[in-house]
Every structure is written in structure tokens, then in C-alpha cells.
Amino acid sequence: MRATAVVDDGAARKAAASFNIDYCPTLRLLCWSIRDGLLTVPLVAELADDLLFSKYHLPFRPGGFKLWAEENGLLDGP
């Protein structure tokens, strides 16, 4: 079966890699969805802020999604 696991936890990423399982972090999936025109930057920024307020760990503070994604080239083409 061809599938990609969406995982953010470090231990889960290591396990996926050790078993040769394709995986993708949530933020990468969301950025790809923006680039493909399925989601918008404001929508994902709001989602990211909601995740942060629920104690989810992301590499930026509330309100920082767009700048983080731009600085990391995640909104540009593949």
C-alpha cells in the first residue's frame, strides 16, 4: 500500500525512517497545500496559532507562521 504517514513527534519520525516508511511533518503538508492552491496562508496561520494555543509545539510563536514559512522557502514552488 502506498501511503505517507503524517507525524511530528521525533520518536515517530525515527521509527518511520528506520522502517523505511515515507513520512511528512504536518507543517510541510500544510505548506504544500498552500502551494497547490488548496489552502491559504491566512487559514494555515490561524490553524497554526490554534495548535500553539493548545500546547502543540511548532518552530515559531503565535502569529509567526507566514514569516517562518517564507524564511524557509516553504511557500515557493517545489
Residue pairs with C-beta under 8 A, 6 or more apart in sequence:
3 22
4 22
4 23
4 24
5 12
5 16
5 21
5 22
5 23
5 24
6 23
6 24
6 25
6 26
6 29
7 13
7 16
7 23
7 24
7 25
8 25
8 26
8 57
12 23
13 23
13 25
15 21
16 22
16 23
17 23
27 48
27 58
27 59
27 69
27 74
28 74
30 39
30 44
30 47
30 48
31 44
31 69
31 74
31 75
33 39
33 44
34 40
34 41
34 44
34 69
34 75
35 75
35 76
35 77
35 78
41 65
41 66
41 69
41 75
44 65
45 63
45 65
45 66
48 58
48 60
48 62
48 65
49 62
49 63
49 65
51 58
52 58
52 61
52 62
53 62
58 65
59 68
60 67
60 68
69 75
